[in-house]
């Protein structure tokens, strides 16, 4: 018989102790009707012996012949998954015992929900994150502020993947989940549980922590594109400016003001359509952009303009740091 849930967990060079914590957190779930697809994406040391040491028939182990990365490896899992629901899992995180049970119960009761996330705790610092719970709030946050669905907390209907032919896109590397949510934002319905059901490891070794710089750039590109499509605006000039920065080309005050012009245009439309919706640029990207921008008279005037303060709030010391590039 087909399992109700397929858990997909790619692994790449995860330390054994952390990998075992992740595996055992799934095997110890209160909900038992699942298959656990573990994909070794060409780790330097094969994890086969570690996986097979559990002797659990629900585990399906695959070792890729070549490294497919954070987009290619999960696509392998999605292709072979047999469950009605697909749960994502990272190989260094810990799912709390009732995670699968609570998510299955919600999706069984809410047939129109396609993607379900939950609250989570960043550890070892024990910082708890709660995201918006309902579809409209989640979508507004995705479009105009930040990613509001934590990838390794998600449970997704397999039929949604199949009907929409969804695959992770290599062009969205490092923020592949955010790219997926924004690409299909008009086709899928989101929800979050307010229960903390996952412990998300944040210790400087995980991909998001190590690649925050490039992640911030790609996230801002995705946001500009999605906002432009949502309001029917020409987003290409703004995206071209971000790509110019991404390619380490010189960015000038002219580029900054052109990008800010697009941001203010989006905010103008947003204030009319959703007056209570918050707008935020990616601060990591934006502050790095300012540091690399040519510091001329126009740049200094921009930093101290009302329009600039309407986009991002920076202290006087931060602005002075931008002027001298630190």
PEPEHU-V343854 format. One record per run of one state. SS is the DSSP state (h for helix, s for strand, l for the rest). FROM is the first residue (numbers start at 1). LEN is the number of residues. Records with the same first field share a line. If there is no record, write none. Layout:
BEGIN
SS=FROM-LEN ; FROM-LEN
END
This chain:
BEGIN
l=1-4 ; 12-4 ; 28-6 ; 41-7 ; 53-6 ; 64-5 ; 81-4 ; 89-5 ; 96-3 ; 110-5 ; 124-3 ; 130-5 ; 145-6 ; 154-1 ; 165-5 ; 173-3 ; 184-6 ; 202-5 ; 211-1 ; 232-4 ; 247-4 ; 252-1 ; 274-9 ; 294-3 ; 304-2 ; 312-4 ; 325-2
s=5-7 ; 34-7 ; 59-5 ; 85-4 ; 94-2 ; 115-9 ; 127-3 ; 155-3 ; 190-12 ; 251-1 ; 293-1
h=16-12 ; 48-5 ; 69-12 ; 99-11 ; 135-10 ; 151-3 ; 158-7 ; 170-3 ; 176-8 ; 207-4 ; 212-20 ; 236-11 ; 253-21 ; 283-10 ; 297-7 ; 306-6 ; 316-9
END
